[in-house]
Amino acid sequence: MTTHTNEATATSITAEERDILKSKLIIAAAISVPNIIVMNPTLVPSLSDRFPAGTYGEGLAWSIMALISVPVFLWAGSHMLLSMKRMDMTLEALFGLGLTGAFFYSLSIAIMPGFDTIAPNATPLWDYITVTVTLALIVKLLMNPAGPRAAE
């Protein structure tokens, strides 16, 4: 009996890991949709009246989106952050690095609205962060086979 391993078998994920990725994807997608709508109030005309630029309402919306985006960034995007921590030379590590920079930039703008003096009308990137994590989860689920049968 000979045993052989190919790349498909080495990169396949278990059913339990796949279920965890699916639950992360569902939660990230559920948070991304309202995040996109609130961060782009021109998509819904009544929202642009409620959150005019430079007002308390806009700052409050940014703060709420910050609180909602943290679980997506830290929990759903944990595979990218771990890849960055391990210093892997993968696209996940590059995404983790970019998302970490965008997260701290957005956090600084949400906490101190006048922080960015070069671009005084800067907005946080919460919607981009959540959408990027969601798309990365979709790609990870599609690229990894479902089990040993898919690896053949």
N, C-alpha and C positions, 0 to 999 in steps of 0.2 A: 504494500500500500504506500503510495507516494503522496506526499503532501506538498502542495505548492500554494504560495500566496501571491496574489497579484495586487496591483494598486487599488482596484475596486474593492477588494475584500478589506484592505487596510484602512480605507477611508469610510467604510460603511459604518453607520451608527446603529445602535441597538433600538429596539422598539420603545423602550423606556425613554431614551434620549430624544427620540423622534416625538414622543408624546409631550415631553417638556418643551421642545422647540415649538410644537403646535400651540401649546397654551401660551407661550411667550408671544408668538405671532398674533394670536387672537387678541390678547390684551394690548399689545403695541398698536395694532390696527385700530382697536376701539378707542384708544387715546389719541391716535394720530388724526382721525377725522375731525373731532371737535377742535383739536389744536390748530389744524389748518384753517378752519372756519373763523376761529377767534383771532388768530394772528393775521388774517387777511380779511378785515371787516368789509371790504368792498365786495366780497362775494355775496354777502347778504345785506341788502340795502338798510334794513332796520338796525343792523349792528354798527354800521358806520355812523349812524346818528347817536348811538349809545356810547361809543368809544371814540370820540374825536381825538385826533393826534395831539399829544402834549397835555392831556388832561389827567385828572386823578383816575378816571375810569379806565383809561388806557394802561396806566401804571398798575392798577388793580388787576386788570386782565393779564398783564405780563406776569404778575406775581402768582396768580392762580395757575397759569400755564407752566410756570417754573415748578410749582409743587406737583403738578400732574406729570410733567416730563421726567422728573427724577426717577420714578420707578422704571420707566422705559429705558432710560439711559443706563442705570445701574444694574437692573435685574435682567431686562430683555437683551440689553447689549453687553452683558457680562462676558460672553465669549470673545468679543472684540477687545474688551479691557484686559482680560486675562492673556490674550494673545500679545497685546502690547506690553504687558508686564513681563512676560517670558522673553520678550524681544525676538519673537518669531519673525522671520522674513516672509510674511504673508500679507495678503490684501486685508485680512481681518485686522492685523496690527496697524496697518495704515489707516483703515477706517477708525479704529480706536483712537489713534493719535489725533486725527482730524476732528472727531466728535468730542474728544476731551477739550481741545482748544475752543471749539464752538460752544461747548457747555460753559466753560469758565468765562468766555467773552459775554455770553448771554446773561450769565449770573451777575457779572459786574454791571451790565447795563440795567438789569432789573433792579439791582440794589441801589446803584448810583446812576440815575438817568442822565446826568450831565457828564458822565465818565469819559465818553469819547468826544474829545474836543475837535478832532479832525472832521468827523462827520456828526454834527450835532443832532441830526434826525435819525440816528441809527436805531434799529429795532433788534430785539433778541432773535435768535435763530431756533427757538423751541420747535417750530413746525419742521424745519429741516432736520433737526436731530431725530425727532420721532419717526419721520418718514424714512430717513436713511437706515435707522435700526430696523424698521419694519421690512424694508426692501432687502436688507442683508439677511434677515431671517428667512425670507422667501427664497432667496438664492441658496442659502445653506440647506434648506429642506429639499430643494429641487436637485442640488448637486450631489447630495449623499443618497445612495441607494437605500431602499427600505429594509434591507436585510440580506441574508445569504442568497436568496433566490434572485434578487436583482443584480447581484454581483457576478452572476454566471454569464 
